[in-house]
Amino acid sequence: MPATGVSTILIVTAIGSLAQVIDGSLGMGFGVFSSSLMITFGFAPAMAVAVVNASKIFTGLASGLSHWRMGNVRRDWLLPLVLGGVSGGFLGGYLLTSVPSETAKPWVSALLLVMGLLIIWRTVRWRFSSTTLKKAEKCQTCPKGVPLDQPENIVKRGMFKLGALGFLAAFINGLSGAYGPVATSGVLLLEKGQPRHAVGTVNMAEFFVATTVATTILVRQGLGQFPLGLMLALSLGGILVAPLAAYICRRFPSRGLAFLMGLSLIALNLKAVILILR
């Protein structure tokens, strides 16, 4: 890991700022982009993921509570995502700290590259038309005109799918810091609900997942090795540019930003993946 000096603090603050611009504009990307940049600058994968998840504890709680107050959190989606996420996050964090840093780094980079491809795929293929949203507001298996939001119309087998999705997304987050690209896309694909419900529920679930992953890694590696200053710098960088992120979200096409983020992840992690294939 690079020495924790003023230059390192400034680099991590800049990483947090850039990641927050992306996340605040797209609703995802803080973890995956921060992890990619920190690993690129020489941080060990486990430490990068721990710092990112520790930062997301605070940002995730604030964001999740905001979405809760705005009515963007579906309680019936939240519970299976959290239950699956806690177990998946623990397993991912445990696995990441069980292998040497030099062994983990190229494989984590490969996983982050796949996240970049997923984001590009979602940007190109996934659209929400007005017709799609109107259909999403009604349960296809319920009587005509009955809202999906009514608890008695929840399809129980969908809860198992959400739990499995929560486990997979949290497991990947434990290995790479990437949660939103898998969880948000998966909820939209599985539930066909309104985008605001998917983003809000995933943001709330991310608090529990990030807490689990950060705790697992810190217990495994010891609190004495945790760079508190880097975590605060990453969080500060995100907080400082939050208004800018909101402005970009309003002015710049979100699909264009998502596509650029996907390309950036591929560019940052492609070299490490090529080394694996040699």
KAPE-V137966 format. One record per helix or strand of 3 or more residues. SS is the DSSP state (@ for helix, = for strand). FROM is the first residue (numbers start at 0). TO is the last residue. Records with the same first field share a line. If there is no record, write none. Layout:
# KAPE-V137966
SS->FROM-TO + FROM-TO
This chain:
# KAPE-V137966
@->5-25 + 29-39 + 44-68 + 74-95 + 100-124 + 129-135 + 150-152 + 156-175 + 179-190 + 194-220 + 222-224 + 227-239 + 241-250 + 253-276
